[in-house]
Amino acid sequence: MNRRFAISLIYIAITFALGCAVQGRPFEKATSPPNNATIYVYRPYRFESSLLKPPVTCGDQSASIGPGGYHAYVVPAGQTVQCSVQTETIDQVEIHAEPRVYYFNEDFGWGRLLGHPHLNPIDADEAQTEIQKCCVLEN
């Protein structure tokens, strides 16, 4: 009985570990028309928050980013764009969009019952190494 229980636990752990990460094409730079800003929001894989997928909204675009995934938002330059992510709390970042690339790392802090999402601005050098490990969710 103990062996069967241990095998079941291992199977469940492997299923959650493999079944919750984003599976799709590896990172590709988004193509955008000139004079637009590109905002990449990516989420490095962490098992602790792998079941959470709150929608991330930038301007009027929204996407749920799973663990190990990313999404590129292309917005017109010269406008103030608000990016936010929400569960029981909300985290917002305001950007005055210039025609360049912005990177944000979606991370989770822990509350009593749920994770609290955060959008952390990341410099381009650090973001390039982290986002290369992410995939885009295929529709």
Disulfide bonds with the S-S distance in Angstrom:
Cys58-Cys83 2.16
